[in-house]
Amino acid sequence: MEVCEQNEAFIEEDGDLKFSHTKIICRVDDQYFYAITDRRYHFIADIDPVTLNHISIPASQIWPPFPMGFTQAPDPLPLNCHIKRPALIHYGDTEASSKFSCLLSNETEVCEILRKSPHPNIAYYYGCVVHNGRITGLCFARYGENLLERVNNDSRDLNADLCLRKIQSGISHLHSLGLIHCDINPMNVVMDGDTPVIVDFDSCRREGERLGFKAGTRGWTDESFTVARRENDQYGLSMIRDFLSQRKRAKDCLE
């Protein structure tokens, strides 16, 4: 049995954070399990999976069936690619995280639409990674750091106006296809050199649909939104605009 991931959870008690438990994801061949323990581990290598009380994660809740007519990623995979897979460490934490299969299936449908109508400010999708007839990942072109990392880590000036116009161009392309991203934020914009590229389509819905289990990132979306509308994405873009403006003012004060 292989230990794949571990994560510590904390609770707030009397104003302080107190360790609650460690969650562990294990694998035997193609079968995944999770375990909860009150022990803490410094390294994954310290975990003895045999001592854990494992709970099976049904494959049907993680990997959706690969539909006929969808695009399978090249084999072998392109050298400069990124495979997006569900973060199983969050399995069962929320209603959405118990329905990875639905999220992955929805994102695949969106990506198939985008593949037929590519855009320079939308992530390029190669196709599905398929194993035993199920989608186990989505293959995208690999890009650089996200916009948040770029602003925080890079001393070079970012042309904020040009960046915002290109993000808007990507958003407008999605809207022209009847799609609403529903999670526009600096972590979902990655940089291809100086060109922003919108990624992460698991919150994406068709215009007018009710929002799904995953509906934006707290702090970057208006939680009153319940339906996928164009103003959802414009709100996210306005938050990015404010974020870039604040960072520029802070940088100017230091110079």
MILUMKOL-300038 format. One record per residue (C-alpha): x, y, z; residue number from 1; residue in three letters. Coordinates in nm, 2 decimals. Example, Ala and Ser with C-alpha at 12.3 -4.5 7.8 and 13.67 -1.06 7.14 Angstrom:
% residues 2
{{1.23, -0.45, 0.78}, 1, "Ala"}
{{1.37, -0.11, 0.71}, 2, "Ser"}
//
This chain:
% residues 255
{{0.00, 0.00, 0.00}, 1, "Met"}
{{0.14, 0.34, -0.10}, 2, "Glu"}
{{0.08, 0.66, 0.09}, 3, "Val"}
{{0.00, 0.93, -0.16}, 4, "Cys"}
{{-0.09, 1.24, 0.04}, 5, "Glu"}
{{-0.13, 1.37, 0.39}, 6, "Gln"}
{{-0.28, 1.68, 0.54}, 7, "Asn"}
{{-0.32, 1.81, 0.90}, 8, "Glu"}
{{-0.65, 1.97, 1.01}, 9, "Ala"}
{{-0.69, 2.22, 1.28}, 10, "Phe"}
{{-0.98, 2.36, 1.48}, 11, "Ile"}
{{-1.02, 2.70, 1.66}, 12, "Glu"}
{{-1.03, 2.67, 2.03}, 13, "Glu"}
{{-1.03, 2.97, 2.27}, 14, "Asp"}
{{-0.90, 3.19, 1.99}, 15, "Gly"}
{{-0.61, 2.95, 1.91}, 16, "Asp"}
{{-0.57, 2.69, 1.64}, 17, "Leu"}
{{-0.55, 2.34, 1.78}, 18, "Lys"}
{{-0.45, 2.02, 1.59}, 19, "Phe"}
{{-0.75, 1.81, 1.52}, 20, "Ser"}
{{-0.64, 1.52, 1.30}, 21, "His"}
{{-0.43, 1.40, 1.01}, 22, "Thr"}
{{-0.60, 1.29, 0.69}, 23, "Lys"}
{{-0.41, 1.04, 0.47}, 24, "Ile"}
{{-0.47, 0.92, 0.12}, 25, "Ile"}
{{-0.34, 0.57, 0.03}, 26, "Cys"}
{{-0.35, 0.36, -0.29}, 27, "Arg"}
{{-0.33, -0.01, -0.38}, 28, "Val"}
{{-0.30, -0.04, -0.75}, 29, "Asp"}
{{-0.60, 0.16, -0.89}, 30, "Asp"}
{{-0.80, 0.16, -0.56}, 31, "Gln"}
{{-0.78, 0.46, -0.33}, 32, "Tyr"}
{{-0.85, 0.49, 0.04}, 33, "Phe"}
{{-0.85, 0.76, 0.30}, 34, "Tyr"}
{{-0.78, 0.74, 0.67}, 35, "Ala"}
{{-0.82, 0.98, 0.97}, 36, "Ile"}
{{-0.58, 0.96, 1.26}, 37, "Thr"}
{{-0.50, 1.17, 1.57}, 38, "Asp"}
{{-0.13, 1.12, 1.51}, 39, "Arg"}
{{0.10, 1.38, 1.36}, 40, "Arg"}
{{0.37, 1.29, 1.11}, 41, "Tyr"}
{{0.67, 1.50, 1.00}, 42, "His"}
{{0.71, 1.31, 0.67}, 43, "Phe"}
{{0.50, 1.08, 0.46}, 44, "Ile"}
{{0.78, 0.82, 0.50}, 45, "Ala"}
{{0.69, 0.80, 0.87}, 46, "Asp"}
{{0.34, 0.68, 0.80}, 47, "Ile"}
{{0.28, 0.30, 0.83}, 48, "Asp"}
{{-0.04, 0.25, 0.62}, 49, "Pro"}
{{-0.09, -0.10, 0.77}, 50, "Val"}
{{-0.18, 0.06, 1.11}, 51, "Thr"}
{{-0.45, 0.29, 0.97}, 52, "Leu"}
{{-0.82, 0.23, 0.95}, 53, "Asn"}
{{-0.88, 0.26, 0.57}, 54, "His"}
{{-1.21, 0.37, 0.41}, 55, "Ile"}
{{-1.24, 0.29, 0.04}, 56, "Ser"}
{{-1.31, 0.57, -0.20}, 57, "Ile"}
{{-1.53, 0.43, -0.48}, 58, "Pro"}
{{-1.38, 0.48, -0.82}, 59, "Ala"}
{{-1.72, 0.59, -0.95}, 60, "Ser"}
{{-1.70, 0.90, -0.72}, 61, "Gln"}
{{-1.36, 1.00, -0.85}, 62, "Ile"}
{{-1.33, 0.91, -1.22}, 63, "Trp"}
{{-1.63, 0.95, -1.46}, 64, "Pro"}
{{-1.67, 0.72, -1.76}, 65, "Pro"}
{{-1.50, 0.83, -2.08}, 66, "Phe"}
{{-1.78, 0.93, -2.32}, 67, "Pro"}
{{-1.77, 0.82, -2.68}, 68, "Met"}
{{-1.67, 1.10, -2.91}, 69, "Gly"}
{{-1.46, 1.29, -2.65}, 70, "Phe"}
{{-1.09, 1.36, -2.71}, 71, "Thr"}
{{-0.83, 1.13, -2.56}, 72, "Gln"}
{{-0.50, 1.29, -2.48}, 73, "Ala"}
{{-0.20, 1.18, -2.70}, 74, "Pro"}
{{-0.01, 0.87, -2.59}, 75, "Asp"}
{{0.27, 0.94, -2.51}, 76, "Pro"}
{{0.17, 1.26, -2.34}, 77, "Leu"}
{{0.31, 1.59, -2.48}, 78, "Pro"}
{{0.64, 1.68, -2.30}, 79, "Leu"}
{{0.53, 2.02, -2.19}, 80, "Asn"}
{{0.19, 1.94, -2.04}, 81, "Cys"}
{{0.01, 1.96, -1.71}, 82, "His"}
{{-0.23, 1.68, -1.59}, 83, "Ile"}
{{-0.51, 1.81, -1.37}, 84, "Lys"}
{{-0.64, 1.54, -1.13}, 85, "Arg"}
{{-0.88, 1.56, -0.84}, 86, "Pro"}
{{-0.72, 1.66, -0.51}, 87, "Ala"}
{{-0.83, 1.34, -0.32}, 88, "Leu"}
{{-0.70, 1.48, 0.01}, 89, "Ile"}
{{-1.02, 1.69, 0.02}, 90, "His"}
{{-1.25, 1.39, -0.04}, 91, "Tyr"}
{{-1.55, 1.39, 0.19}, 92, "Gly"}
{{-1.47, 1.73, 0.34}, 93, "Asp"}
{{-1.76, 1.90, 0.17}, 94, "Thr"}
{{-2.05, 1.80, -0.05}, 95, "Glu"}
{{-1.86, 1.90, -0.36}, 96, "Ala"}
{{-1.55, 1.70, -0.26}, 97, "Ser"}
{{-1.76, 1.38, -0.24}, 98, "Ser"}
{{-1.86, 1.43, -0.60}, 99, "Lys"}
{{-1.53, 1.46, -0.78}, 100, "Phe"}
{{-1.67, 1.25, -1.07}, 101, "Ser"}
{{-1.94, 1.51, -1.14}, 102, "Cys"}
{{-1.70, 1.80, -1.12}, 103, "Leu"}
{{-1.45, 1.62, -1.35}, 104, "Leu"}
{{-1.72, 1.52, -1.60}, 105, "Ser"}
{{-1.85, 1.88, -1.61}, 106, "Asn"}
{{-1.51, 2.02, -1.66}, 107, "Glu"}
{{-1.44, 1.77, -1.94}, 108, "Thr"}
{{-1.76, 1.88, -2.13}, 109, "Glu"}
{{-1.65, 2.24, -2.10}, 110, "Val"}
{{-1.30, 2.16, -2.23}, 111, "Cys"}
{{-1.44, 1.97, -2.53}, 112, "Glu"}
{{-1.62, 2.29, -2.63}, 113, "Ile"}
{{-1.31, 2.50, -2.58}, 114, "Leu"}
{{-1.10, 2.26, -2.78}, 115, "Arg"}
{{-1.31, 2.33, -3.08}, 116, "Lys"}
{{-1.28, 2.71, -3.03}, 117, "Ser"}
{{-0.93, 2.78, -2.90}, 118, "Pro"}
{{-0.83, 3.13, -2.78}, 119, "His"}
{{-0.49, 3.26, -2.68}, 120, "Pro"}
{{-0.62, 3.36, -2.33}, 121, "Asn"}
{{-0.78, 3.03, -2.26}, 122, "Ile"}
{{-0.58, 2.72, -2.15}, 123, "Ala"}
{{-0.51, 2.48, -2.44}, 124, "Tyr"}
{{-0.67, 2.14, -2.37}, 125, "Tyr"}
{{-0.51, 1.83, -2.53}, 126, "Tyr"}
{{-0.77, 1.58, -2.41}, 127, "Gly"}
{{-0.86, 1.33, -2.14}, 128, "Cys"}
{{-0.62, 1.09, -1.97}, 129, "Val"}
{{-0.81, 0.76, -1.97}, 130, "Val"}
{{-0.76, 0.44, -1.77}, 131, "His"}
{{-0.99, 0.14, -1.77}, 132, "Asn"}
{{-1.25, 0.34, -1.95}, 133, "Gly"}
{{-1.26, 0.62, -1.70}, 134, "Arg"}
{{-1.13, 0.98, -1.71}, 135, "Ile"}
{{-0.85, 1.00, -1.46}, 136, "Thr"}
{{-0.72, 1.35, -1.55}, 137, "Gly"}
{{-0.73, 1.63, -1.80}, 138, "Leu"}
{{-0.43, 1.72, -2.01}, 139, "Cys"}
{{-0.35, 2.09, -2.07}, 140, "Phe"}
{{-0.06, 2.28, -2.20}, 141, "Ala"}
{{0.18, 2.38, -1.92}, 142, "Arg"}
{{0.21, 2.75, -1.84}, 143, "Tyr"}
{{0.41, 2.95, -1.59}, 144, "Gly"}
{{0.32, 3.09, -1.25}, 145, "Glu"}
{{-0.02, 3.22, -1.17}, 146, "Asn"}
{{-0.10, 3.59, -1.16}, 147, "Leu"}
{{-0.09, 3.61, -0.78}, 148, "Leu"}
{{0.26, 3.45, -0.78}, 149, "Glu"}
{{0.37, 3.68, -1.06}, 150, "Arg"}
{{0.26, 4.00, -0.87}, 151, "Val"}
{{0.41, 3.88, -0.54}, 152, "Asn"}
{{0.74, 3.73, -0.66}, 153, "Asn"}
{{0.84, 3.92, -0.97}, 154, "Asp"}
{{1.02, 4.25, -0.95}, 155, "Ser"}
{{0.94, 4.33, -1.32}, 156, "Arg"}
{{0.66, 4.57, -1.39}, 157, "Asp"}
{{0.33, 4.41, -1.50}, 158, "Leu"}
{{0.13, 4.60, -1.76}, 159, "Asn"}
{{-0.19, 4.58, -1.56}, 160, "Ala"}
{{-0.41, 4.75, -1.82}, 161, "Asp"}
{{-0.29, 4.51, -2.10}, 162, "Leu"}
{{-0.32, 4.21, -1.86}, 163, "Cys"}
{{-0.68, 4.30, -1.77}, 164, "Leu"}
{{-0.77, 4.35, -2.14}, 165, "Arg"}
{{-0.64, 4.01, -2.23}, 166, "Lys"}
{{-0.83, 3.85, -1.94}, 167, "Ile"}
{{-1.14, 4.03, -2.06}, 168, "Gln"}
{{-1.08, 3.89, -2.41}, 169, "Ser"}
{{-1.07, 3.54, -2.27}, 170, "Gly"}
{{-1.38, 3.60, -2.06}, 171, "Ile"}
{{-1.56, 3.74, -2.37}, 172, "Ser"}
{{-1.47, 3.43, -2.57}, 173, "His"}
{{-1.61, 3.21, -2.30}, 174, "Leu"}
{{-1.93, 3.41, -2.30}, 175, "His"}
{{-1.96, 3.40, -2.68}, 176, "Ser"}
{{-1.97, 3.02, -2.64}, 177, "Leu"}
{{-2.25, 3.04, -2.38}, 178, "Gly"}
{{-2.01, 2.96, -2.09}, 179, "Leu"}
{{-1.96, 3.14, -1.76}, 180, "Ile"}
{{-1.63, 3.06, -1.58}, 181, "His"}
{{-1.77, 3.14, -1.23}, 182, "Cys"}
{{-1.43, 3.14, -1.07}, 183, "Asp"}
{{-1.22, 3.43, -1.21}, 184, "Ile"}
{{-0.94, 3.51, -0.96}, 185, "Asn"}
{{-0.56, 3.56, -0.97}, 186, "Pro"}
{{-0.50, 3.19, -0.89}, 187, "Met"}
{{-0.70, 3.09, -1.20}, 188, "Asn"}
{{-0.50, 3.31, -1.43}, 189, "Val"}
{{-0.16, 3.18, -1.53}, 190, "Val"}
{{0.11, 3.35, -1.72}, 191, "Met"}
{{0.25, 3.25, -2.06}, 192, "Asp"}
{{0.54, 3.49, -2.06}, 193, "Gly"}
{{0.35, 3.82, -2.02}, 194, "Asp"}
{{0.02, 3.68, -2.16}, 195, "Thr"}
{{-0.25, 3.59, -1.91}, 196, "Pro"}
{{-0.43, 3.26, -1.97}, 197, "Val"}
{{-0.75, 3.16, -1.79}, 198, "Ile"}
{{-0.75, 2.81, -1.64}, 199, "Val"}
{{-0.95, 2.58, -1.41}, 200, "Asp"}
{{-1.30, 2.52, -1.55}, 201, "Phe"}
{{-1.46, 2.30, -1.28}, 202, "Asp"}
{{-1.69, 2.58, -1.17}, 203, "Ser"}
{{-1.78, 2.67, -1.53}, 204, "Cys"}
{{-2.15, 2.65, -1.62}, 205, "Arg"}
{{-2.36, 2.72, -1.92}, 206, "Arg"}
{{-2.51, 3.07, -1.91}, 207, "Glu"}
{{-2.84, 3.07, -1.71}, 208, "Gly"}
{{-2.77, 2.74, -1.53}, 209, "Glu"}
{{-2.77, 2.72, -1.15}, 210, "Arg"}
{{-2.43, 2.71, -1.00}, 211, "Leu"}
{{-2.29, 2.37, -0.92}, 212, "Gly"}
{{-2.13, 2.22, -0.61}, 213, "Phe"}
{{-1.82, 2.43, -0.67}, 214, "Lys"}
{{-1.91, 2.79, -0.73}, 215, "Ala"}
{{-1.61, 3.02, -0.70}, 216, "Gly"}
{{-1.34, 3.10, -0.45}, 217, "Thr"}
{{-1.42, 3.26, -0.12}, 218, "Arg"}
{{-1.30, 3.62, -0.11}, 219, "Gly"}
{{-1.30, 3.65, -0.49}, 220, "Trp"}
{{-1.67, 3.58, -0.57}, 221, "Thr"}
{{-2.00, 3.73, -0.47}, 222, "Asp"}
{{-2.16, 3.45, -0.26}, 223, "Glu"}
{{-2.51, 3.58, -0.34}, 224, "Ser"}
{{-2.47, 3.45, -0.70}, 225, "Phe"}
{{-2.68, 3.14, -0.75}, 226, "Thr"}
{{-2.70, 3.14, -1.13}, 227, "Val"}
{{-2.43, 3.15, -1.40}, 228, "Ala"}
{{-2.45, 3.50, -1.55}, 229, "Arg"}
{{-2.19, 3.72, -1.72}, 230, "Arg"}
{{-2.18, 3.95, -1.42}, 231, "Glu"}
{{-2.03, 3.66, -1.22}, 232, "Asn"}
{{-1.71, 3.68, -1.43}, 233, "Asp"}
{{-1.72, 4.06, -1.45}, 234, "Gln"}
{{-1.72, 4.07, -1.07}, 235, "Tyr"}
{{-1.42, 3.84, -1.06}, 236, "Gly"}
{{-1.24, 4.06, -1.31}, 237, "Leu"}
{{-1.32, 4.37, -1.10}, 238, "Ser"}
{{-1.17, 4.20, -0.80}, 239, "Met"}
{{-0.85, 4.13, -1.00}, 240, "Ile"}
{{-0.85, 4.50, -1.12}, 241, "Arg"}
{{-0.87, 4.61, -0.75}, 242, "Asp"}
{{-0.60, 4.36, -0.65}, 243, "Phe"}
{{-0.35, 4.48, -0.92}, 244, "Leu"}
{{-0.43, 4.85, -0.83}, 245, "Ser"}
{{-0.36, 4.79, -0.46}, 246, "Gln"}
{{-0.04, 4.61, -0.53}, 247, "Arg"}
{{0.08, 4.89, -0.76}, 248, "Lys"}
{{0.01, 5.15, -0.50}, 249, "Arg"}
{{0.19, 4.95, -0.23}, 250, "Ala"}
{{0.49, 4.91, -0.46}, 251, "Lys"}
{{0.49, 5.28, -0.55}, 252, "Asp"}
{{0.50, 5.37, -0.18}, 253, "Cys"}
{{0.81, 5.16, -0.13}, 254, "Leu"}
{{1.00, 5.33, -0.41}, 255, "Glu"}
//
